[in-house]
C-alpha cells in the first residue's frame, strides 16, 4: 500500500459516546469523522509536548487560577 | 507532498511569473533557507539596532521543523520560484476560533509565515517578488476548507505585518493579546475566506 493511501477502521461507540460525538460535531461544525480526526491530532500534539516536559494547564480567565490536566 | 502552481508578481517586469507551492517544507527547502535566507538576513541586520532589524530575523526554520514534523496537526508550506525559496509557513489545525459568531469552532492557525529577505521592501528596493504573503494566506484558507473548517484561519501578527492582514487580507482584528507577546490577533470568518478566494 502506498504511503498516501488511506486505511479504514470501524469504530464502535456506546450510545453516550455517540451522543457526545454528535454534540461536538454540531458544536464544531464538523462531520463526526472530522471530530475524531481533530481529537487524534490534538491528543498527539498534547502528548508530544508533555513528553518534552511541558504541562497541559487550564486557566480560569477571570480568576487566573490554573489547574493541570493529567493525561495518561 | 503536493505541488501547486501559483503566481507571483516579478517587480522588475511587472509580469506574473509561475511559482510552485509545496504543502510540506522538505529538507531541500530547509537547505535553501540556510544557504540563501540566513546570509541575506545577517547581512541586512549587521550594524542595525534591534528595533531596526526584521522582526523575524531570529527565526530558525530548521529548529521549527524539528518541532512540527512529528505532529499530525502541524502543516508546513514552501513557495519556490525560479529555483529560489520565496516563502515559508507553518500552521496548526487544532486551535479554535475567537470571533463570537464562530467561537470554539476549529480553524487553521498560522504559527509562522515569512517571505524571503529579497522580497521585502525594507530589505531590498525594489523587492524581487510580490504576493508571497497572499499566496501563503490563501494556502492556509484552502487547508482550512480541506479540513472542513470552511476557510477559517487565525494568527497573531508581527507589528509591521498588521496592515497586510488588516487591509490586504481584510481579516478581523480582535485586539492585542497579552497571552501572546502582546501581538494583534486576526481571524477570518468563512465569508471573509470566500471573499479572499474570489479576490485572488
Interface residues (C-beta under 8 A of the other chain):
Chain A: X27 X28 X29 X30 X31 X34 X38 X40 X41 X42 X44 X45 X48
Chain B: X70 X71 X72 X73 X74 X92 X93 X94 X102 X104 X105 X106 X147 X148 X149 X150
